Amino acid sequence: MRKQETALVIHGGAGFICDQEIYRVSLGVVLSSGKERLLAGDSALDVVEHCVKMLEDDPVFNAGRGSVLNDKGRVEMDAAIMDGKDMSAGAVAAVSNIRNPVCLARKVMADGRHILLIGEGAMEFAEASGVAMENDEYFITDARVQQWEATVKNGGIALDHSEVSRERKLGTVGAVALDSMGNVAATTSTGGLVNKKFGRVGDSPIIGAGIFADNGTCAVSCTGIGEHILRISLAKMVSDYMLIGGCSLKEAARETIEYFRRRIGGDGGFIAVGNDGEIAFEHTTPQMIYGYADRFGEVGIFDRN
Ligand code: GLY
C-alpha cells in the first residue's frame, strides 16, 4: 500500500497578538515534535493529543496551565478530541485541577460510554482514570491575575485577546492532522473567556461547534468567542460544505468563514486539514497564530494580518 502523505496544523488562538515572537517559538517546538511523530507513523489521534498536551503545559496559551480566570477568580477548562476514522469523540467541560484536559477527553473517548462529562462526574472519572492533577496554584499565573483584575474593573467578560487584555495571551489551542494511514483527527482545549460566569461552557468541548473530524471530509479546530461559534456549529459547517456542497477544503473554509462573518458577525477562526492533506486557516479576528507542516514538506509558523 502506498504511504499516505501526512499533514499537521496547530493553533494558539485568534485575536490581537502582541509579542508574536513568544508564540512563534512555542508553536515551533510543538510543530516539530508533532511532525516528527507523524512521519514516524504515529496516528493522527495520538499526534493531535500530543500537540495540545504540549500547548496546555505552556503557560503562554489559554489552555491548561496559564488558563484565564472565571468570575470567581478560578480556572475552569473545556477540551475535546475527535477521531475521523470512526467519528468517536470525547470531551470534558468546566473542569478544574486537571493538568491536561485533552488527556481526560481522550480517556472519555476510550471509555466509550459517553461523549461529554462535566462537574463532579468528570472529576470522579478523572480520579478513576488516573490522569495527572494539579493544585490551583499550578494553573494561575501572575499575568492571568492582572488580566482578570483589569477585566473585573472594566465590568466585562473578555476574550483573552480583546482590548482590555491585548498585552496578554491568546485564546484556545488546537491541532488537526492527517496520518500516514489516511486518518484525520482534531483536538481543541481552552480556559474560555476572561471573567466568564463559573459553569459557563464554550464551543471547544462541543462536537460540531469547536471541533469536528470525519475521514470522509476533514478535521477542524476552532478558536474565538464560543457564544458565536456555538450558534452555527462552525467546525461541522466546513465539513458540510465538502460533504453536501462538493467543495474542496479551501473553498469550504472560505464559505464557512464568510457565513460566520455575515450571519453572526462572529469573532474567531479555525484551522483545518482535508482527507487529501490540503490545509486551510481562516479567521475574522485581526490575527490568528498557527503553524503547519503540510503534505509537501513545507513548514510555516505565522499569522496572517
Ligand atoms: N472558544 C473558546 C471559548 O469561547 O470558550
Residues whose N, C-alpha, C, O or C-beta is under 5 A from the ligand:
A	BS01	LIG	T172 T190 G192 L193 G202 D203 S204 T223 G224 I225 G226 E227
